[in-house]
Amino acid sequence: MEAAFDGFAVFEDYFPSMIQRLGSDGFMGELCNGFCLLMDVNKGVITFESLKRNTVFLGLEDLRDDEIVCMLLEGDLDGDGVLNQMEFCILMFRLSPGIMDGSKRWMEEMGVITF
């Protein structure tokens, strides 16, 4: 679900509950399926054009071109202007506060890091 908050869309984070329900392998499979839905099938990556074309399916048909570019730039780790599958998955994890909080707690419990 989405709600308005000071003019911005706020999305409910379903990823933690999806991981619980699907398990880590099932969840990663779903992320890969999401990538495949958004990618340009000829190039094998998410491009500006493929993302713009699929905004209707995401319920984001009102996004401006500059907002789509910002979405790509947010996840584009190698600077090539597109998202490969790894960049997409990393971006999805980074955008999920529930996953990030859970991983911080897990790492603290394991003694790997302290905050």
C-alpha positions as CSV (number, residue, x, y, z in Angstrom):
1,M,0.0,0.0,0.0
2,E,1.0,3.5,-0.6
3,A,0.2,6.6,1.4
4,A,0.9,10.3,0.9
5,F,3.4,11.9,3.3
6,D,4.4,15.5,2.8
7,G,3.9,15.1,-0.9
8,F,5.9,11.9,-1.3
9,A,4.7,8.4,-1.8
10,V,5.5,6.1,1.2
11,F,5.4,2.4,0.5
12,E,4.9,-0.3,3.0
13,D,7.8,-2.6,3.2
14,Y,6.6,-6.1,2.6
15,F,10.1,-7.7,2.1
16,P,10.6,-8.9,5.7
17,S,7.3,-10.7,5.7
18,M,8.0,-12.1,2.2
19,I,11.3,-13.5,3.4
20,Q,9.6,-15.2,6.4
21,R,6.9,-16.7,4.1
22,L,9.1,-17.6,1.1
23,G,12.4,-18.3,2.7
24,S,15.6,-16.7,1.5
25,D,15.8,-18.7,-1.8
26,G,12.2,-18.1,-2.6
27,F,12.5,-14.4,-1.9
28,M,15.6,-14.1,-4.1
29,G,13.7,-15.9,-6.8
30,E,10.9,-13.4,-6.6
31,L,13.4,-10.5,-6.8
32,C,14.8,-12.1,-9.9
33,N,11.3,-12.4,-11.4
34,G,10.8,-8.7,-10.7
35,F,14.0,-7.9,-12.5
36,C,12.9,-10.0,-15.5
37,L,9.6,-8.1,-15.6
38,L,11.3,-4.8,-15.7
39,M,14.3,-5.5,-18.0
40,D,14.7,-4.9,-21.7
41,V,14.5,-8.5,-23.0
42,N,17.0,-7.8,-25.8
43,K,19.6,-6.2,-23.6
44,G,19.1,-8.2,-20.4
45,V,19.2,-5.1,-18.2
46,I,16.7,-2.5,-16.9
47,T,17.0,0.5,-19.1
48,F,15.3,3.9,-18.9
49,E,13.0,2.8,-21.7
50,S,12.1,-0.6,-20.1
51,L,11.4,1.0,-16.7
52,K,9.3,3.8,-18.3
53,R,7.3,1.2,-20.2
54,N,6.6,-0.8,-17.1
55,T,5.7,2.1,-14.7
56,V,2.0,1.3,-15.5
57,F,2.4,-2.2,-14.1
58,L,4.0,-0.8,-11.0
59,G,1.2,1.7,-10.5
60,L,3.7,4.6,-11.1
61,E,2.5,5.8,-14.4
62,D,2.7,9.4,-13.2
63,L,6.4,9.3,-12.7
64,R,8.3,12.0,-14.7
65,D,11.3,11.1,-16.8
66,D,13.7,12.8,-14.4
67,E,12.3,10.6,-11.6
68,I,12.8,7.5,-13.6
69,V,16.4,8.6,-14.3
70,C,16.9,9.1,-10.6
71,M,15.7,5.6,-9.9
72,L,18.2,4.2,-12.3
73,L,21.0,6.3,-10.9
74,E,20.2,5.2,-7.3
75,G,21.0,1.6,-8.2
76,D,23.6,2.0,-11.0
77,L,26.8,1.0,-9.2
78,D,29.0,0.7,-12.3
79,G,27.9,3.9,-14.0
80,D,26.7,2.4,-17.2
81,G,23.2,4.0,-17.0
82,V,21.3,0.7,-16.6
83,L,20.6,-1.8,-13.9
84,N,21.9,-5.4,-14.2
85,Q,20.3,-8.1,-12.0
86,M,22.8,-7.7,-9.2
87,E,22.4,-3.9,-9.0
88,F,18.7,-4.3,-9.0
89,C,18.8,-6.8,-6.1
90,I,21.2,-4.7,-4.1
91,L,19.0,-1.6,-4.7
92,M,15.9,-3.5,-3.5
93,F,17.7,-4.6,-0.3
94,R,18.9,-1.0,0.3
95,L,15.4,0.4,-0.1
96,S,13.9,-2.0,2.4
97,P,14.3,-0.6,5.9
98,G,13.0,-3.8,7.4
99,I,15.7,-5.9,5.8
100,M,18.4,-3.4,6.6
101,D,17.3,-3.2,10.3
102,G,17.1,-7.0,10.5
103,S,20.6,-7.4,9.0
104,K,22.0,-4.9,11.4
105,R,20.5,-6.7,14.3
106,W,21.8,-10.1,13.0
107,M,25.3,-8.7,12.5
108,E,25.3,-7.2,16.0
109,E,24.1,-10.5,17.5
110,M,26.9,-12.3,15.7
111,G,29.4,-9.8,17.0
112,V,30.4,-8.8,13.5
113,I,29.7,-5.1,13.9
114,T,28.4,-2.8,16.6
115,F,26.3,0.4,16.2
